[in-house]
Amino acid sequence: MLKVAIIVGSTRPGRKAAAVAQWVHDIAKKRSDAEFEVVDLQDFNLPLLDEPVPPSQGKYAHAHTQAWSAKIDPFDAYIFVTPEYNHATSGALKNAIDYLYKEWNNKAAGFVGYGSAGGTRAVENLRLIMGELQVADVRAQVALSLSTDFENYTVFKPAARHETTVNTLLDQVIAWGGALKPLRKK
């Protein structure tokens, strides 16, 4: 069975990403076509990229990088939950992605963004990054608005219609994650 990580893409105090990731996980748990796990960047406490060797070489000097690698590598696909900060993804998520290389290769990714414009610019930023990492990103995405999906811009209360979009996203991520699996057997 495919394994899909739902990555909490913010470590900022007062972040919304954990609540959004839990909501995606709650929807995903109703399915039987994959296993889903929430992976919280905050649990790894990654400093600003501090590895002396490029990640493409896979020679990790630090225990925090080795732990991050061990967590990410077994997954077949990823759902990145990202805020939009200054028209891009969070620095914490970009940093965490940059720590690794082969662990991401030949896998699938989908995106759940949130912000004043639904996190769409953060997702576009992530799509560029995924291409370099040989990750197939799917077309469907979830765009959550701070003004309509968060009460008083703080308490997450998504519109019911978003559940359909999450399931479409999951359908695509699972299909692509499975299609790419033969490439990962090498």
N, C-alpha and C positions, 0 to 999 in steps of 0.2 A: 504494500500500500504506500502511496506517495505521502511524503511528509512535507508540510507547509508551515513555515515560520511566519508569524504575524509580528513584525518588528515595530516596537514602540520607538519612534524616531525623534524623541525629544528628551532632554534631561533637565530642562529649564524648570525652576520652581514655579508652581502654579500651572504646569503644563496640562494640556487637554488630551494629549496623545494616548495616555494610559487608558482613559475612559473610552476613547474611540476604539482602541485596539481590543479592549474587552468586549465591546459591542460587536465588533467584527467576529471575534472568537465565539461569542454566544450564537451568532447566526451560523457560523461554520460548523459548530458542534452538532447541529441538527442534520448534518450530511453524513453519509457513510462511504464516500468515495475517496477520502484522504484523512490523514491525521493532522491535527492543527495544534500549534503551540505558540503561546505569546512569548516573545523574547524581548526583554526590556533592556535597552542600552544602559540604563542607570545601574543595572546589576553588575556591569563590567567595568565601570569607572575607568574608561580608556583615556589616558592623557592625550594631549595633542600628539599626533603621529610621531613616535620616538624610536622606530625601528631603523637601524643603521643600513640595512640591506633592502632593496626594493621588494615589495611583497610578491612580485612575479617569480622570485627565486624561492619562495617558501621557506626561508631560513629565519625563523623567528627567534630573537634573542630574549624577549621578555615574557614572563609568565602570563601577563594580562593578554598579550597577543596570542599565545598558545591556547589559553582558555577560550578566547573569542573564536579562534579558528576551530577548535573542537566543538563549539556550540553550533557554528554556522555550517560547517562542512556536510553534516549528514542530511541536510534538507534538500528536497528536490525543487522547491519553489519558495517564493517569498511574497508576502504582502507587506509593503512598506507603508506605515502610517506616518504621514509627514505634515508638520505645520508649514505654513509659508512665512518665512522671515525675509524681508527685503527682496521679494520676488524670487526666492530660491528656497531650497530645503534648509533644514537646520544644520548648523556647523557640526553639532554632535553626530548627526546621522552621516554627513559627508565624511567626517573623520573616521567613523567606525567602518564605513564601506572601504575607505582608502587603506585600511590596515591589511586587507586580504586581497587575494587575486584568484588563485585556482579554486578556492572554495565557492566562488560565485559562478564560475564558468559553466556554460551549457545547462543552465537552469532557467526557470521562468520567473517573472516578477509582475506583480500588479500593484496598484497604488490607491491609497485612500488619503486624500488631502483635505486640509481644512484651513480656512483663513477668510479674509474679507472678500476674496474672489474665488472661494472654494478650494484654495490650495492648488489651483491649476498651474500656476507658474512654477511652484515647487516641484510638481509632478513633471513638468516639461524639463526642468533642470535634471531631475533623476533619470529621465529617459536618455538624455545624452550620456550620462555616467554609465548607465547599464550597457549601452552599446559597446563601450570600451572594454567592459568586463565580460563580454560575450554572454550577456544575459538577454533572453528574449522577453521583452516587455509586451504585455497584452494591451489591446485597444481600450477595453472597458476600464473605467476608473470611477471612483466615488469622489464627488466634490461636495464638501460640507461647508456651509456658510456660517461664519461666526454670528451673523445677525439673525438668521432664521433657524439654525440647528442648535444653538446654544442660548438658553434663557439668560437674559442680561449679559450676554457675551461670555458667560462663565460655565453654567451648568449644561452639560450635554443632554439634549433632548432632540434626537434626530427625527425628521419627518419620516412617516411610515413608508413612503415611496422609496426611500434609500435601501431598504432591505432587498428589494428586487434587483437593484443595481449591484449590491454586494454579491448576491448569488450569481449574477451574470459574470462579474469579475472572477469569482471563485471557479465557475465553469471554465472560463478561458485559461486561468492560471493552472488548473489541474490538467486540462487537455494538453497545454504546451509543456508542462512539467513532465508529463508522461511521454510525450512525443520526443523530448530531448534525452530521455533516460538512456537509450542505446549509446549516445555520445559520451555519457559519463562512465560507461563500463570499461573504457579504454585504459 
